[in-house]
C-alpha cells in the first residue's frame, strides 16, 4: 500500500536556524525515518540541510525577505493593497499549484497566522479553496493579531483577515494550551477545533548519541521505560546480578515498567561464569522479565553477541536514570564516579567508591533488604526527585519519534 506523501511549507527551512525551522527538520526526519515521502517547500533553504530521504523544492518568492515581497509588505504595513499584491498572489499560485497538487497532505507552518508574506497566504488560501491542496494542515507557532510587536501592522479586511479567520477546509494545530487560548479568542472557535501537539526533542541530538548507540538504546526499549537502571559491569557472581533480576520483577509487580541494563559480557575464559550466566537467563525467564532485564551481550543475536566499548557505555549512562550496583564486593567501584560525572543518582551497596567518595550523595542499600523492599524505596526516591520525574515524562511523551507516531502520522493518514 502506497504511503501518503506530505509537503511541509514555511518561509525558510534548514539550514536556516530558527525555532520553526528546527521543528520542520524534526518533522522531516521522522517522516523519512518512517518511510513516508516528505518534501520541504520553502523560499530559502537547501537539500543539504535536510535529513536523508527528505526532498526539497525551493520557491524563492515564498521567502519573507524576497525583494518583491518586501516591497509589497511595506505597502501593506500602510494598509495599501495594490495591483502588485494581486500580481504576486497570482504568480505564487501559479508556481505552487504544480508543486503541491500531487501531495496527499500539506503542512503550513505559521503561513495562516503571521503576516510576513501575505501574498503567499492569499495564494495558499486560493489553492485550498479550489481543492488543489487536498489535506491542508495549519501549524500555528505564533500569531500576528495577538502580538504587540506585530499588531500595528494589521489592518481590517483582506488580506489581514486571513490571519484571524479559520480556514474552513483546514486542520489546525498549535503548540501549547496558552497558544490555543489565543487562537480560540481570536477566531471565535471552539477549543476542540484546535489540536495541541507539543514540540519534542531528538535524543540523538541532545544526548550526542551515535547511530549505533541510538539503535541499541531503541532496541533495549529505553524510550518506553518508566525507569532505567544501568549496570556497567561484566557478568560475574560478585556483581549479584540475580538480585537485580529479582528487583526487575518486583518493580514490574508494582506496575513500573523498568529497564535494567547490564553492559558487559561473561568472561569467555571462565566456564563457571558461563554456568552462572545461563542460570541468570533461566531465572529471568522464570520471573517473566526478559524485556525488563536486558543483557547488552545478547542484543547481537545468538550467533554474534554484542560486546561494546566504553564509548557506547557512556551513551547508556546518558540515557539512564540510576546507576545500579548490587555487588557483593568491589575492589573500588569505578561506575560510581563515572555516574557522578554524568550526573545520575547512584544506587549501590556499600562498595568503597560509594562509601569513601560518594558518601551521603549516594543511595546506599544492603542486599539483606528484599528486592521488593528496595523497589518500594526506589519508588519513594523517584517521587522525591523532580529531575528523574521530568526525565521520565519527557522520555515517555516528548521525543519526536513518539510524537510523530502518536500525533502527527494520524493527521496525514486521516485517522484524526
Secondary structure, DSSP 8 states (H G I E B T S, - for coil): -----EEEEEEE-TTS-SHHHHHHHHHHHHHHHTT--EEEEEEE--GGGS-TTEEEEE-GGGSTT-HHHHHHHHHHHTT---HHHHHHHHHHHHHHHHHHTT-SEEEEESTTT--TTHHHHHHHHHHHHTTSSSSEEEEES--STT-TTTGGG--SSTTGGGGSS--TT-EEEES-HHHHHHHHHHHT--GGGEEE----B-HHHHTT--HHHHHHHHHTTGGG-SEEEEE-S-B-GGG-HHHHHHHHHHHHHTT--EEEEE---B-TT-HHHHHHHHHHHHHHHHHT-TTTEEEGGGGG-TTS-----HHHHHHHHHH-SEEEE--S--SS-HHHHHHHHHT-EEEE-S-HIIIIIIGGGSEE--TTS-HHHHHHHHHHHHHH-HHHHHHHHHHHH-BHHHHIIIIIHHHHHT--
